[in-house]
Amino acid sequence: MSRKEISAFKVAASYIGTVVGAGFASGQEILQFFAYHGVKGTIGLVIAVFMFVFYGYIILRLGNRLNASSYKKVIMKAGGPLFGRVIDLVVTFFLFGALSAMIAGCGAIFEEQFGLPSAFGGVVMAVLSVVTVLTGIGGVISAISFVVPLLLLAIIIVGIFSLFYGPDITVITIADFPFKAAVKNFALSGVLYASYNLLMAVAILAPLGQKTNDRSKLRWGAILGGMGLGLGAFLIFFTILINMPTASLYEIPMLYVAGNISPVLKFVYSFILIAEIYTTAVGNLYGFAARFTEVGSVKYKIFTVASGGMALIASGFGFAKLVHHLYPIAGYGGIIMLIGLTYRIINHK
């Protein structure tokens, strides 16, 4: 893929697709970080959307300026020799952890929706991810760009129908369970939610930045990507909120909501959700493999296959538990990266 081939839409779609995996599209992330806070969760969401747009563009620009083939160059530029290594370790650890969460999420869908062993769903996702990543960044971007519009359409449909066929909308005013949230403060929830997602997205955004010399494409890609994430997140947030507290009892809350509307919609949404898990899984696996090996080399292929196998084993920890415990920790690590990026922006000016 030449530098001038990629469009702002592909930049935005790749950005969205890297973030909206099992945690986002299933509703589990939105539940843990925002819905448990009730109406106050909207403030956290607004904070997160602003951070997605602003820092997404900064990462894309740095990737472009440094001609980065992996996220390491951007990380080292943001953190310097000392903090760069710390951020690098956190990103590397979280890419593998999030990959494990995606595989676990697919397993949960196979078990809850199809009545099949969760291990079977995990194997399917691990194999698909490995095969795609072996094709390199071009295959990853194409796969992500294709699936993203389908997910946003599905979220919009479920969100709109839930307003007419769901419980009384006045439930929103009493749905407030902050003691169950992954992060107890609603504003900090927004910051940590954005920071850990940016920590994960840097694996794709950094090399994506070098795919065009047109700065406006990167800018609009970040704006459309951030706003698209915000639209999807707000729809999921309100959908889950009016179905509380029952929705919180499920590993895949959005499948529960879709099932209340129509069995057919639940069936269709489950496949779109699997597709979205796939887009995030390939992004994570690519970033992890590109960090340690040269893309396209024999070592890259061996490392990709081995990483997929290890993530499959780690996925046995469970999807909801991985989201609840791993993601907030990664969020604090992401804050270090964002502080470094902010310092570089100020310093550059």
DRENDO-1510 file (C-alpha; in Angstrom, 1 decimal, always signed):
<recs>
REC; n; res; u; v; w
REC; 1; MET; +0.0; +0.0; +0.0 .
REC; 2; SER; +1.5; +3.3; -1.0 .
REC; 3; ARG; +1.4; +6.4; +1.1 .
REC; 4; LYS; -1.3; +8.1; -1.0 .
REC; 5; GLU; -3.7; +5.2; -1.2 .
REC; 6; ILE; -5.3; +5.4; +2.3 .
REC; 7; SER; -8.3; +7.7; +2.8 .
REC; 8; ALA; -9.6; +9.5; +5.8 .
REC; 9; PHE; -12.4; +6.9; +6.0 .
REC; 10; LYS; -10.0; +4.1; +6.2 .
REC; 11; VAL; -8.0; +5.9; +8.9 .
REC; 12; ALA; -11.3; +6.4; +10.9 .
REC; 13; ALA; -12.5; +2.9; +10.3 .
REC; 14; SER; -9.2; +1.4; +11.3 .
REC; 15; TYR; -9.2; +3.5; +14.5 .
REC; 16; ILE; -12.8; +2.5; +15.4 .
REC; 17; GLY; -12.2; -1.1; +14.5 .
REC; 18; THR; -9.1; -1.3; +16.7 .
REC; 19; VAL; -11.0; +0.0; +19.7 .
REC; 20; VAL; -14.5; -1.7; +19.3 .
REC; 21; GLY; -13.7; -5.3; +20.1 .
REC; 22; ALA; -15.3; -7.7; +22.6 .
REC; 23; GLY; -15.4; -5.2; +25.4 .
REC; 24; PHE; -16.9; -2.3; +23.5 .
REC; 25; ALA; -19.4; -4.0; +21.2 .
REC; 26; SER; -20.6; -6.5; +23.8 .
REC; 27; GLY; -21.4; -3.6; +26.2 .
REC; 28; GLN; -19.2; -5.0; +29.0 .
REC; 29; GLU; -16.7; -2.1; +28.9 .
REC; 30; ILE; -19.4; +0.5; +28.8 .
REC; 31; LEU; -21.1; -1.2; +31.7 .
REC; 32; GLN; -18.0; -1.4; +33.8 .
REC; 33; PHE; -16.8; +2.2; +33.1 .
REC; 34; PHE; -19.9; +4.2; +32.6 .
REC; 35; ALA; -23.3; +2.5; +33.0 .
REC; 36; TYR; -22.7; +1.6; +36.6 .
REC; 37; HIS; -22.3; +5.3; +37.3 .
REC; 38; GLY; -25.8; +6.0; +36.0 .
REC; 39; VAL; -26.5; +9.4; +34.3 .
REC; 40; LYS; -23.2; +10.8; +35.6 .
REC; 41; GLY; -21.5; +8.3; +33.2 .
REC; 42; THR; -22.3; +10.7; +30.4 .
REC; 43; ILE; -19.7; +13.1; +31.7 .
REC; 44; GLY; -17.0; +10.4; +31.6 .
REC; 45; LEU; -18.0; +9.5; +28.1 .
REC; 46; VAL; -17.7; +13.1; +26.9 .
REC; 47; ILE; -14.2; +13.3; +28.4 .
REC; 48; ALA; -13.3; +10.0; +26.6 .
REC; 49; VAL; -14.5; +11.2; +23.2 .
REC; 50; PHE; -12.5; +14.4; +23.4 .
REC; 51; MET; -9.4; +12.4; +24.3 .
REC; 52; PHE; -10.0; +10.0; +21.4 .
REC; 53; VAL; -10.1; +12.8; +18.8 .
REC; 54; PHE; -7.2; +14.8; +20.3 .
REC; 55; TYR; -4.7; +12.1; +21.1 .
REC; 56; GLY; -5.7; +9.9; +18.1 .
REC; 57; TYR; -4.5; +12.7; +15.8 .
REC; 58; ILE; -1.3; +13.3; +17.8 .
REC; 59; ILE; -0.4; +9.6; +17.5 .
REC; 60; LEU; -1.2; +9.5; +13.8 .
REC; 61; ARG; +0.9; +12.7; +13.2 .
REC; 62; LEU; +3.9; +11.3; +15.1 .
REC; 63; GLY; +3.6; +8.0; +13.2 .
REC; 64; ASN; +3.7; +10.0; +10.0 .
REC; 65; ARG; +6.6; +12.2; +11.1 .
REC; 66; LEU; +8.7; +9.3; +12.4 .
REC; 67; ASN; +7.8; +7.0; +9.4 .
REC; 68; ALA; +6.9; +4.4; +12.1 .
REC; 69; SER; +6.5; +0.8; +11.0 .
REC; 70; SER; +5.5; -0.2; +14.6 .
REC; 71; TYR; +4.4; +1.7; +17.7 .
REC; 72; LYS; +7.8; +1.6; +19.4 .
REC; 73; LYS; +9.1; +4.8; +17.6 .
REC; 74; VAL; +6.1; +6.8; +18.8 .
REC; 75; ILE; +6.3; +5.4; +22.3 .
REC; 76; MET; +10.0; +6.3; +22.7 .
REC; 77; LYS; +9.4; +9.8; +21.3 .
REC; 78; ALA; +6.5; +10.3; +23.7 .
REC; 79; GLY; +8.2; +9.0; +26.8 .
REC; 80; GLY; +11.9; +9.6; +26.2 .
REC; 81; PRO; +14.6; +7.0; +27.1 .
REC; 82; LEU; +13.3; +6.3; +30.6 .
REC; 83; PHE; +9.5; +6.5; +30.5 .
REC; 84; GLY; +9.5; +5.3; +26.9 .
REC; 85; ARG; +10.7; +1.9; +28.1 .
REC; 86; VAL; +8.1; +1.8; +30.8 .
REC; 87; ILE; +5.3; +2.7; +28.3 .
REC; 88; ASP; +6.7; +0.2; +25.9 .
REC; 89; LEU; +6.4; -2.6; +28.5 .
REC; 90; VAL; +2.9; -1.5; +29.4 .
REC; 91; VAL; +1.7; -1.4; +25.8 .
REC; 92; THR; +3.3; -4.8; +25.0 .
REC; 93; PHE; +1.7; -6.4; +28.1 .
REC; 94; PHE; -1.7; -4.9; +27.4 .
REC; 95; LEU; -1.7; -5.9; +23.7 .
REC; 96; PHE; -1.3; -9.5; +24.7 .
REC; 97; GLY; -3.8; -9.2; +27.5 .
REC; 98; ALA; -6.4; -7.5; +25.3 .
REC; 99; LEU; -5.8; -10.1; +22.7 .
REC; 100; SER; -6.6; -12.8; +25.3 .
REC; 101; ALA; -9.7; -10.8; +26.3 .
REC; 102; MET; -10.9; -10.8; +22.7 .
REC; 103; ILE; -10.5; -14.6; +22.4 .
REC; 104; ALA; -12.3; -15.0; +25.7 .
REC; 105; GLY; -15.1; -12.7; +24.5 .
REC; 106; CYS; -15.6; -14.8; +21.4 .
REC; 107; GLY; -15.7; -17.9; +23.6 .
REC; 108; ALA; -18.4; -16.3; +25.8 .
REC; 109; ILE; -20.6; -15.6; +22.7 .
REC; 110; PHE; -20.3; -19.1; +21.4 .
REC; 111; GLU; -21.3; -20.4; +24.8 .
REC; 112; GLU; -24.2; -17.9; +25.6 .
REC; 113; GLN; -25.6; -17.6; +22.1 .
REC; 114; PHE; -24.9; -20.9; +20.3 .
REC; 115; GLY; -24.6; -23.3; +23.3 .
REC; 116; LEU; -21.1; -24.4; +22.1 .
REC; 117; PRO; -18.0; -24.8; +24.4 .
REC; 118; SER; -16.3; -21.5; +25.0 .
REC; 119; ALA; -13.0; -23.2; +24.1 .
REC; 120; PHE; -14.3; -23.8; +20.6 .
REC; 121; GLY; -15.1; -20.1; +20.1 .
REC; 122; GLY; -11.7; -19.2; +21.4 .
REC; 123; VAL; -9.9; -21.5; +19.0 .
REC; 124; VAL; -11.8; -20.1; +16.0 .
REC; 125; MET; -10.9; -16.5; +16.9 .
REC; 126; ALA; -7.3; -17.3; +17.6 .
REC; 127; VAL; -6.9; -19.1; +14.2 .
REC; 128; LEU; -8.6; -16.3; +12.3 .
REC; 129; SER; -6.5; -13.7; +13.9 .
REC; 130; VAL; -3.2; -15.5; +13.2 .
REC; 131; VAL; -4.1; -16.1; +9.6 .
REC; 132; THR; -5.0; -12.4; +9.0 .
REC; 133; VAL; -1.9; -11.0; +10.8 .
REC; 134; LEU; +0.4; -13.2; +8.7 .
REC; 135; THR; -0.7; -11.1; +5.7 .
REC; 136; GLY; +0.8; -7.9; +7.3 .
REC; 137; ILE; -0.7; -4.4; +7.9 .
REC; 138; GLY; -2.5; -4.2; +4.6 .
REC; 139; GLY; -4.6; -7.2; +5.4 .
REC; 140; VAL; -5.3; -5.9; +8.9 .
REC; 141; ILE; -6.5; -2.5; +7.7 .
REC; 142; SER; -8.7; -4.1; +4.9 .
REC; 143; ALA; -10.3; -6.5; +7.4 .
REC; 144; ILE; -11.0; -3.7; +9.9 .
REC; 145; SER; -12.4; -1.2; +7.4 .
REC; 146; PHE; -14.9; -3.8; +6.0 .
REC; 147; VAL; -16.5; -4.7; +9.4 .
REC; 148; VAL; -16.7; -1.3; +11.2 .
REC; 149; PRO; -19.8; +0.1; +9.3 .
REC; 150; LEU; -21.7; -3.1; +10.0 .
REC; 151; LEU; -21.1; -2.8; +13.7 .
REC; 152; LEU; -22.1; +0.9; +13.9 .
REC; 153; LEU; -25.3; +0.1; +12.0 .
REC; 154; ALA; -26.1; -2.8; +14.3 .
REC; 155; ILE; -25.5; -0.7; +17.4 .
REC; 156; ILE; -27.8; +2.1; +16.0 .
REC; 157; ILE; -30.6; -0.4; +15.3 .
REC; 158; VAL; -30.4; -2.1; +18.7 .
REC; 159; GLY; -30.2; +1.3; +20.4 .
REC; 160; ILE; -33.2; +2.8; +18.6 .
REC; 161; PHE; -35.4; -0.3; +19.0 .
REC; 162; SER; -34.5; -0.7; +22.7 .
REC; 163; LEU; -36.1; +2.8; +23.3 .
REC; 164; PHE; -39.4; +1.4; +22.0 .
REC; 165; TYR; -39.3; -2.2; +23.1 .
REC; 166; GLY; -37.2; -2.0; +26.2 .
REC; 167; PRO; -38.2; -1.3; +29.8 .
REC; 168; ASP; -39.5; +2.1; +31.0 .
REC; 169; ILE; -36.9; +4.8; +30.1 .
REC; 170; THR; -37.4; +6.3; +33.5 .
REC; 171; VAL; -35.1; +3.5; +34.8 .
REC; 172; ILE; -32.2; +5.8; +33.7 .
REC; 173; THR; -32.8; +8.1; +36.7 .
REC; 174; ILE; -32.4; +5.3; +39.3 .
REC; 175; ALA; -29.7; +3.2; +37.6 .
REC; 176; ASP; -26.7; +4.1; +39.7 .
REC; 177; PHE; -24.3; +1.4; +41.0 .
REC; 178; PRO; -20.9; +3.0; +41.3 .
REC; 179; PHE; -19.7; +0.5; +43.9 .
REC; 180; LYS; -19.7; -2.1; +41.1 .
REC; 181; ALA; -17.8; +0.0; +38.6 .
REC; 182; ALA; -14.3; -0.9; +37.5 .
REC; 183; VAL; -13.3; +2.7; +38.4 .
REC; 184; LYS; -15.3; +4.3; +41.3 .
REC; 185; ASN; -15.1; +8.0; +40.0 .
REC; 186; PHE; -17.1; +8.7; +36.9 .
REC; 187; ALA; -14.7; +11.4; +35.5 .
REC; 188; LEU; -11.7; +9.2; +36.1 .
REC; 189; SER; -13.5; +6.4; +34.4 .
REC; 190; GLY; -13.6; +8.5; +31.2 .
REC; 191; VAL; -9.9; +9.3; +31.4 .
REC; 192; LEU; -8.9; +5.7; +32.1 .
REC; 193; TYR; -11.3; +4.3; +29.4 .
REC; 194; ALA; -9.7; +6.6; +26.8 .
REC; 195; SER; -6.2; +6.0; +27.9 .
REC; 196; TYR; -6.2; +2.2; +27.8 .
REC; 197; ASN; -8.0; +2.2; +24.5 .
REC; 198; LEU; -5.4; +4.7; +23.1 .
REC; 199; LEU; -2.7; +2.4; +24.5 .
REC; 200; MET; -4.2; -0.4; +22.5 .
REC; 201; ALA; -4.9; +1.7; +19.4 .
REC; 202; VAL; -1.3; +3.1; +19.2 .
REC; 203; ALA; -0.3; -0.3; +17.7 .
REC; 204; ILE; -2.3; +0.4; +14.6 .
REC; 205; LEU; -2.5; +4.3; +14.6 .
REC; 206; ALA; +1.3; +4.7; +14.7 .
REC; 207; PRO; +2.1; +2.6; +11.5 .
REC; 208; LEU; -1.2; +3.9; +9.9 .
REC; 209; GLY; +0.2; +7.5; +10.1 .
REC; 210; GLN; +2.9; +6.7; +7.6 .
REC; 211; LYS; +0.4; +5.6; +4.9 .
REC; 212; THR; -0.3; +9.1; +3.7 .
REC; 213; ASN; +1.5; +12.5; +3.5 .
REC; 214; ASP; -1.8; +14.3; +3.5 .
REC; 215; ARG; -2.1; +15.8; +7.0 .
REC; 216; SER; -5.8; +16.6; +6.5 .
REC; 217; LYS; -6.6; +12.8; +6.0 .
REC; 218; LEU; -5.0; +12.1; +9.3 .
REC; 219; ARG; -6.9; +15.0; +11.0 .
REC; 220; TRP; -10.3; +14.0; +9.6 .
REC; 221; GLY; -9.5; +10.3; +10.3 .
REC; 222; ALA; -9.0; +11.1; +13.9 .
REC; 223; ILE; -12.1; +13.3; +14.1 .
REC; 224; LEU; -14.4; +10.8; +12.4 .
REC; 225; GLY; -12.9; +8.0; +14.3 .
REC; 226; GLY; -13.2; +9.6; +17.7 .
REC; 227; MET; -16.8; +10.8; +17.0 .
REC; 228; GLY; -17.8; +7.4; +15.6 .
REC; 229; LEU; -16.5; +5.8; +18.8 .
REC; 230; GLY; -18.5; +8.4; +20.8 .
REC; 231; LEU; -21.7; +7.7; +18.9 .
REC; 232; GLY; -21.4; +4.0; +19.4 .
REC; 233; ALA; -20.5; +4.3; +23.1 .
REC; 234; PHE; -23.4; +6.7; +23.8 .
REC; 235; LEU; -25.9; +4.4; +22.1 .
REC; 236; ILE; -24.6; +1.3; +24.0 .
REC; 237; PHE; -24.6; +3.3; +27.2 .
REC; 238; PHE; -28.2; +4.4; +27.1 .
REC; 239; THR; -29.3; +1.0; +25.8 .
REC; 240; ILE; -27.7; -0.8; +28.8 .
REC; 241; LEU; -28.9; +1.9; +31.2 .
REC; 242; ILE; -32.6; +1.4; +30.4 .
REC; 243; ASN; -32.1; -2.4; +30.8 .
REC; 244; MET; -30.4; -2.1; +34.2 .
REC; 245; PRO; -29.9; -4.0; +36.5 .
REC; 246; THR; -30.7; -7.2; +34.6 .
REC; 247; ALA; -28.3; -6.4; +31.7 .
REC; 248; SER; -25.4; -6.3; +34.2 .
REC; 249; LEU; -25.9; -10.0; +35.0 .
REC; 250; TYR; -24.7; -11.0; +31.5 .
REC; 251; GLU; -21.2; -11.3; +30.1 .
REC; 252; ILE; -22.5; -9.9; +26.8 .
REC; 253; PRO; -25.1; -7.3; +27.9 .
REC; 254; MET; -25.9; -6.1; +24.3 .
REC; 255; LEU; -26.9; -9.7; +23.3 .
REC; 256; TYR; -29.3; -9.7; +26.2 .
REC; 257; VAL; -30.9; -6.5; +25.0 .
REC; 258; ALA; -31.0; -7.6; +21.4 .
REC; 259; GLY; -32.7; -10.8; +22.5 .
REC; 260; ASN; -35.4; -8.8; +24.2 .
REC; 261; ILE; -36.2; -7.1; +20.9 .
REC; 262; SER; -36.0; -10.0; +18.6 .
REC; 263; PRO; -34.4; -13.5; +18.5 .
REC; 264; VAL; -33.4; -12.8; +14.9 .
REC; 265; LEU; -31.7; -9.5; +15.9 .
REC; 266; LYS; -29.9; -11.2; +18.6 .
REC; 267; PHE; -28.6; -13.9; +16.2 .
REC; 268; VAL; -27.5; -11.3; +13.7 .
REC; 269; TYR; -25.9; -9.1; +16.3 .
REC; 270; SER; -23.9; -12.0; +17.7 .
REC; 271; PHE; -22.2; -12.5; +14.3 .
REC; 272; ILE; -21.4; -8.8; +13.9 .
REC; 273; LEU; -20.0; -8.8; +17.5 .
REC; 274; ILE; -17.8; -11.8; +16.6 .
REC; 275; ALA; -16.6; -9.8; +13.5 .
REC; 276; GLU; -15.8; -6.8; +15.7 .
REC; 277; ILE; -13.9; -9.0; +18.2 .
REC; 278; TYR; -11.9; -10.2; +15.2 .
REC; 279; THR; -10.9; -6.7; +14.1 .
REC; 280; THR; -9.6; -5.8; +17.5 .
REC; 281; ALA; -7.9; -9.2; +17.9 .
REC; 282; VAL; -5.9; -8.8; +14.7 .
REC; 283; GLY; -4.9; -5.2; +15.6 .
REC; 284; ASN; -3.6; -6.4; +18.9 .
REC; 285; LEU; -1.8; -9.4; +17.5 .
REC; 286; TYR; -0.2; -7.4; +14.7 .
REC; 287; GLY; +1.0; -4.7; +17.1 .
REC; 288; PHE; +2.4; -7.4; +19.5 .
REC; 289; ALA; +4.2; -9.3; +16.7 .
REC; 290; ALA; +5.5; -6.1; +14.9 .
REC; 291; ARG; +7.0; -5.0; +18.2 .
REC; 292; PHE; +9.4; -7.9; +18.5 .
REC; 293; THR; +10.0; -9.0; +14.8 .
REC; 294; GLU; +10.3; -7.6; +11.3 .
REC; 295; VAL; +7.0; -7.8; +9.6 .
REC; 296; GLY; +7.0; -10.4; +6.8 .
REC; 297; SER; +10.0; -12.3; +8.1 .
REC; 298; VAL; +10.1; -16.0; +9.0 .
REC; 299; LYS; +10.5; -14.9; +12.7 .
REC; 300; TYR; +7.4; -12.7; +12.4 .
REC; 301; LYS; +5.3; -15.7; +11.2 .
REC; 302; ILE; +6.6; -18.0; +13.9 .
REC; 303; PHE; +6.1; -15.4; +16.6 .
REC; 304; THR; +2.6; -14.6; +15.4 .
REC; 305; VAL; +1.5; -18.3; +15.5 .
REC; 306; ALA; +3.1; -18.8; +19.0 .
REC; 307; SER; +1.5; -15.6; +20.4 .
REC; 308; GLY; -1.9; -16.6; +19.2 .
REC; 309; GLY; -1.5; -20.0; +20.9 .
REC; 310; MET; -0.3; -18.4; +24.2 .
REC; 311; ALA; -3.2; -15.8; +24.1 .
REC; 312; LEU; -5.7; -18.7; +23.7 .
REC; 313; ILE; -4.4; -20.3; +26.8 .
REC; 314; ALA; -4.5; -17.0; +28.8 .
REC; 315; SER; -8.1; -16.5; +27.7 .
REC; 316; GLY; -9.2; -19.2; +30.1 .
REC; 317; PHE; -9.2; -16.5; +32.8 .
REC; 318; GLY; -12.6; -15.3; +31.6 .
REC; 319; PHE; -13.9; -12.3; +29.7 .
REC; 320; ALA; -15.6; -10.2; +32.4 .
REC; 321; LYS; -12.8; -10.7; +34.8 .
REC; 322; LEU; -10.2; -9.6; +32.3 .
REC; 323; VAL; -12.2; -6.5; +31.5 .
REC; 324; HIS; -12.7; -5.6; +35.2 .
REC; 325; HIS; -9.2; -6.2; +36.4 .
REC; 326; LEU; -6.8; -5.8; +33.4 .
REC; 327; TYR; -8.3; -2.8; +31.7 .
REC; 328; PRO; -8.2; -0.2; +34.5 .
REC; 329; ILE; -4.5; -1.2; +35.2 .
REC; 330; ALA; -3.7; -0.6; +31.6 .
REC; 331; GLY; -5.6; +2.7; +31.8 .
REC; 332; TYR; -3.1; +4.0; +34.4 .
REC; 333; GLY; -0.3; +2.9; +32.1 .
REC; 334; GLY; -1.9; +4.7; +29.2 .
REC; 335; ILE; -1.9; +7.9; +31.3 .
REC; 336; ILE; +1.9; +7.8; +31.3 .
REC; 337; MET; +1.9; +7.7; +27.5 .
REC; 338; LEU; -0.6; +10.6; +27.3 .
REC; 339; ILE; +1.4; +12.7; +29.6 .
REC; 340; GLY; +4.4; +12.1; +27.4 .
REC; 341; LEU; +2.5; +13.0; +24.3 .
REC; 342; THR; +1.2; +16.1; +25.9 .
REC; 343; TYR; +4.7; +17.2; +26.9 .
REC; 344; ARG; +5.9; +16.6; +23.4 .
REC; 345; ILE; +3.1; +18.8; +22.0 .
REC; 346; ILE; +3.9; +21.6; +24.4 .
REC; 347; ASN; +7.6; +21.3; +23.8 .
REC; 348; HIS; +7.2; +21.2; +20.0 .
REC; 349; LYS; +5.1; +24.4; +20.2 .
</recs>
